[in-house]
Every structure is written in C-alpha cells, then in structure tokens.
Amino acid sequence: LLRDEIKIKTEMLSKIVRAVVTQSQSNKRALAPFMTSVRRGGTVTEATFQTQPYKLHRLDEPPSTTSICSRDDALLFYRQMQIIRRLESASSNLYKEKAIRGFCHLYSGQEAICVGVKAALRSQDSVITAYRDHGWAYVMGCSIVSIMAELTGRTQGVARGKGGSMHMYTKNFYGGNGIVGAQVPVGAGVALANKYLENGGICVALYGDGAANQGQLYEAYNMAKLMSLPAVFICENNGYGMGTSVDRASASTNYYTRGDYVPGIWIDGMDVLSVREAIRYCIDYCTSGKGPLVLEVATYRYHGHSMSDPGTSYRTRDEIQEVRQTRDPIMLFKDHIIGADLVTADELKKIDNEVRKEVDEAVKIAKTDKEIAVQELATDVYLNPVETTIRGTTPFDPYTHRRLSKVANLH
Amino acid sequence: MAISATRIAKRLSGVLSQSFSTSRAATASQLTVRDALNSALDEEMERDETVFLMGEEVAQYDGAYKISRGLWKKYGDKRVIDTPITESGFAGIAVGAAMGGLRPVCEFMTFNFSMQAIDHVVNSASKTFYMSAGLIHVPIVFRGPNGAAAGVGAQHSQCFASWYSQCPGLKVVSPYSSEDAKGLLKAAIRDPDPVVVLENELLYGTSFDVSDEVLSKDFVLPLGKAVVEREGQHITLVAHSRAVMLALEAATALAGEGVECEVINLRSLRPLDEETIVKSVIKTHNLVTVEQGWPQCGIGSEICARVVESPAYHYLESPVIRVTGVDVPMPYAKSLEIACIPQPHDVIKAVKKVLKIK
C-alpha cells in the first residue's frame, strides 16, 4: 500500500511540476540578457530579457518574446513581490496565533502574477479577483498596514475590519470575492462599463483552476465575446482547487483554450516579465475592439488552499520543495536582475530588510489597533439610507444607521 | 397671471393623490401599469446616459411583456441590450456594470429565473457596500414580474417578496398601481443602492387613473413609504402588489355591509413602512394582512410580528390574521389555481372573523 501511495504521489508530482515548468526538458530559458544599456556606478539602467514561451489558442501572434526591464522596475517588482511574500508569511503566523479568524487564503508563490499584471495596467484599468486577494489588494493600492489590519479586523483595515480577508477593495479594484466564480461575470460587467463609457479601460477578472469549471464563466465568456468587451479573463492555475488536483476536476486542463471561441494564451506565471508582456499584449488587443481574451497563468501556491488546509494531504512536501527551489518567482527574478547587473545583491538585501521592517511594523499595528465601535456595525449598509434605525437582536435596542465612508466609485 | 380653478384643483388632487388615495385624484388620464413602467424607463434613460436596460428580449422583441416597447428603436443597441438566456451571467455582468460606473436596469423575465442569479443579487450586489465599508456602491435595479400569473404552473408562479425583502443592503419595492409603478421604478433607478422591483404580470394591462403630476418627467415616489388607498375606521387591511386590488375589492363589498376597511398599499417591502401600519392599527384596532405569496415567513408574518412588537399591540381587539396563498406549489388546473390564490371572499371571511361578525 505504501509503494502504491509513493507511486501515485510521484506521478502527481511529475505531472504538477511538468505543468509548472514551461520549457521542454532541455530548459532553454535564457538567464543572461543579450542586450544591455549604459552602465552607471556598477549597474545598468535597463536590460532586455527573453520572455518564457507562450502557448496560443486561436491567436497568430504571441506577446513579445523580449521584455525590457529598467532598473527602477527591477527594484519595484522585486520589492513588491517580497512585500507580498512577507505579508502572507506574517498572515500565516497571525492566523496560527488566532489574531486572524475565519478564512485566510495565501498567495505565496503566485506573486509574479499580480505584480506582472499591475506593471502593465494603466490608471483606467480595473481588476477583480476571488478570495486569494491580499497580493492584489496590495498592488492595486492598499497599504500593508490596511491589509494586515483588515485581516485582524481592526479600524485601520481596508474595510475597517468589516470585510475580512476576502473582501478588500479600492478604486478600480472590485475585491476580494468570496463566492467561487461570481467575480468573473462581474468583471465582464466592469469591462462593459469601460466600453460603454469609452474610457479606454480594460478589466482583468481572475479566477482559479477550481472556478474554471463554473457555468457562469462560460456565460460571461459568451456575452463578452458577443459584445466585444475589453475583458481579460485570467485563470491562475496553481494545480489544485482546494484539495482536488486539476486532473480530477477538469475534463480539459487546457484552461487557456476553455474559452473556445475566445482566443487564449498560456503564460509561465513564475516569470514576472512574461506576465507583464502578456498583459501589454492583452491591453493592445482589447482596446482595439477585438473583444475578450482568456489567459491561463501557470503558477503554484506554497501554502494550502487556506489556513485550514495544511496542503500536504493531496500533494507531497517534495513537490512543494521542488517548486520553491527551482521555480520560485522571486528567486528567479532576483537571478535575472542581478545577473543582468540591473541591481546588486546588496541592494536587494537592503530591500529585504526594509520589507521585513515594514511588515513587522504593520503586524504590530494590526495586533494592537482597536476594532471599530460596535455601533459602527450599523454604518454604511446603504449609501442612501431610507430608514435611520436598524433593528438589533431585540426590538428594544435598535442601532442608528450612519453614513461614514467616502465612496470610491461614486456615480 | 391668473390660474384657473381647475388647475388649482388638479394640482391639489395631485398632491392628495400622492399621500392618500389614488381614487380620489381629480384625474387627467388613464395609464396602464405597462405604460407607466415604459415611460419610467424612457424618462430615466433620457435623463441619465448611464442608465441602460438589459435582459432577455428587451430590445428587438420590445420586451417579453412589452414593458420596453419602443426603447430599443429610440436608444439603440448600446442602451437596450438583449442578453442570452443566461441569468447568472448577465446578472453578474449587470452588477459589474453598476460597479464600473453605469446604472443598469437588469430585467428578469420573471423573478422565478432570478433564482439562477440570486447569488449576484444578494452576494455581489446587496452586500458589497457594507463589506467594503462603503467604498464600492452598486446602483443597480433588478426588475421583472413576480408571483402568480395565470396558468403558468408551479415553477413560474413563486412570489419572491420574502426572500428579497429579508436582505439588508437591498431595497425592495412592490408596486400596485400605475402611479406606484412609475414613481417607484424611477426612484429605484435614481437610487444609488441595489433595488429589487417586484412587478406583477397580471397588472401590466390594468389601467389606473393618474394625475398630471404622475405623468411628469420628474415624478418619483419615496421608497419606504406606504400609501393609504382607502380610509376606514373598523379594520386595517395591509397588502402589496396585486393583493391591494384584492383588498380593495373586499373593502368595497364590506362597505356595503357597513364595515369600513382601511386599505394600506405597502409600495415598499424593504424598508417596510411600519409607522403607517402602526398608526392605522392604533386607529382601527384590527388587522388583516393580504398577500398572494406562501404563508410561511411571508410578508404578513413580518407585519404581524412588527405590530405585536409595537405600541399598536395594546390597541388590538383581535389577533392579527394573515390571508395568503395556499401552502402548496401552484397547480395548473384553473379551479385549483383560483383556489390557491386568495380571493375577495377569503379577505371578507377573515375580516368578519376578526371583527366577530357574521
């Protein structure tokens, strides 16, 4: 029985690692840049890298095979990914200390996606995702403090502690959604608004490999295609929908083709620059009226589905280690940018220390900040309340509805 | 500038008709509920470019029940959108459009089909403002016919008044007359929060007297405010939507026997105008609720509970009685269907029981 178990798990391991590894066995990925720019004080100002090969569905031209990365971008992307990694790690600890309750879905391992996507987005673009949203909230503009304080349910939280892990929002970021798949048609709707208002924006709607089988996604693809909506549907395929591997949930695991009549692209989600180039391509495509695209970004999550899931009953620790050691997006990017002389190892170390400090500070605030006053539970149920009282647990102690917020999408 | 007496009278009656009974209005015209809804949509679309209509058959077919007749011709593809038969998808899209800067009117061909999309109505729309601590608002209207029609069978006859009116974050209206339909739909579209408008198919073709004010482009009714359709001192009847007609018919018959019913048309289910109900019960001391939906956890149940918890309780001379639809899925056979929906004689019987008269 043990031998069978090992056999199954080894098979699973190789399947998953194969899915994550983009290249053929002879790993032709270029580590070194083939073109550099002016050197200045030991580092260059920009370098060109090869992107990871894309797989195309109903498209002739792929996204750019090269990506120019400036020194500033290199430092920015590295910092952003490290912040998210650190933030998620801190969240994990806070959860174990019971300072975070309920659901907590961590993004560690997937950082290159939100950082790469955001790098390509313009101010008029929007994002909507599911519950693995901490990294997205960060790149879309929520501060580290506000994210951590939301997780611990305190006043300085993104939603003053009223939302929790799965419900973080900011301008042009529509959450943070708890119902699997629901965010996808909603994202198509944001794209409809973009088209209608002629604001030139696109909407990126993310979902996981688990959500990829939801019927409402196909309803959204259909309408997005019919109406040529500037929507980019992105499947963050991390190999598992909770404890169910992709092979056990999907009759077809080629998620970038699942849009059928909607063209698609498969992208190596461990390479931040590849992701960025792909989104640039998508923006170009969608804003020229060609309609939606379905992307599949191959990635991996180190933690379990959520903090309630150890993440080791359906995959081996070896598999997780393998990805950490060979495919970690931060490690890969670090190698890139140091190898290209864009940055020095010391600079990155400095960033690491700054990040650690920033996140530690945020943790401290998240733990010591107060919760909002109980009366505030009756605040902002409506933007335009008709009644001023809200019934309490008994008719004897009603609450008073109050308006407090500054609405981010007022119209 | 001399103002004619007639105009003063019309003005006055317009004001009166808003707060009292529509039948008292010195009316200028007749308007069907269908036309009332149609003009509400037309006027709001003209007034605000971000308002648009989407749903099955709303554009080129002129609407399954012709509510959107002429709108596609006038406003075109951009603003009147035919959707595929995919409620979950298009309701979600409508919610996203509302988040992204538009004011969609999302039509469900009947609210029975909204069950496929109810996650979007409740989780994506109604809860978002609260979950985001007021950052993201969703100015959307979900509208369509609700409740029993005629001969459409169990799957097409459910009343969703209870389900939706239970949810904080939503506003829910249930118009009866043309004035209600126009004023409430316009108010719903202008409202920055998600609003569910529960119309009634059988009322679409019904004509009502309307004042000039109702016909004006800025006629809106306040949400959360009921209207006393008929004043009376012996007993209060509270109803919404088509049941108001039923209550009025019963009231007319009872008046012939010397029983004067005060008929309250709720207009809104959330917020529920508790104040108007309580005030009336304190006056009449007796209450019967009338609705077409199922009895358990119905609107009547809520009204009864609220009255019992209010100062009006001590004025009650009899228990509150609910008149509701029969507690079964709706059968098709005509005589059975009729038996499943409250009729005037049911209301009359309830009133007589409550008042202890024969």
Interface residues (C-beta under 8 A of the other chain):
Chain A: S126 I128 V158 A159 R160 K162 G163 H167 Y169 T170 Y174 G175 G176 N177 G178 I179 A182 V184 P185 V186 G187 A188 G189 V190 A191 L192 A193 N194 Y196 L197 N199 C203 G215 Q216 Y218 E219 A220 N222 M223 L226 M227 T379 D380 V381 Y382 L383 N384 V386 E387 I390 P395 R403 L404 S405 K406 V407 A408 N409 L410 H411
Chain B: T50 F52 K78 I81 T83 P84 T86 S88 G89 F90 A91 G92 I93 A94 V95 G96 A97 A98 M99 G100 G101 L102 R103 D119 H120 N123 S124 T128 F129 Y130 M131 S132 A133 G134 L135 I136 H137 P139 P168 G169 K171 D191 P192 D193 P222 L223 G224 S268 P271 E309
